[in-house]
C-alpha cells in the first residue's frame, strides 16, 4: 500500500505493538497530506489528528523532526481520552514560521522592491511525530513516553515574482516622509507669498513680544 492510507496502517500496527509492550499507552496520528506549499514571511498551519485506541488517557502533542524542526512552532499538549477512534481524532494544528527567504531587488533601501524568482525553491523535509505520555505528565519527558507514530512531510516555500512594489503597506515610511516634506515646503511657500507689509507687521509683532518678555524679567 502507498500514500497516507497505507502509511497510516503501517504506523498503526507498529504503534499497537509498541504500546502493548508499554502497558497500553500510545497515541495514533491521522493526516491527509505528505507535502505542502507555504508562503514565506508568515506563519502557516497544517491540521493533524490525534487518537487513542487504548485504555489509558494520555496527553499528546506533535513534534517536527529533520529540517521541519527549524521552522516548526511548538505545539501545546492536548488531552486524548482512552478509546478515542481515528474517526473522532482530536484536531491538532502544527504551525510553521517561515522566514523571508528569497532575494529582492530594491530601489531605495528596503523600499520599492521587485522579485524575479530566479533561485531554486527552498524546501524543508522531515517527519511529523505524535508523542504521548500518561495523563498529567508532559510528552517528551521522563521514561514514560509511549511509542510514537509519524508521518512524512515535505514543505516547499513558494516564491512569488512581482514588479516594483509601490504599496503604502510596504513603503509607508517613504510616503510618510514625502508628505511631511511637502507639508513643510508648503508652509514656507505660504510664508513667502504673504505681502511685504504683512511680513513686516508680523516681524514687528514678534519683536515687540520679545522685548516685552525681556522687560518683565527681574
Buried (B, 14 or more C-beta within 10 A) or exposed (E): EEEBEEBBEEBBEBBBEBBEEBEBBBBBBBBEEEEEEBEBEEEBEBEBBBBBBBEBBBBBBBBBBBBBEEBBEEBEBBBBEBEBEBEEBBEBEBBBEBEEEBEEEBEEEEBBBEBEEEEEEBEBBBBBBBBBBBBEBEBBEEEBBBBBBBBBBBBBBBBEEEEEBEEEEEBEEBEEEEEEEEEEEEEEEEEEEEEEEEEEEEEEEEEEEEEEEEEEEE
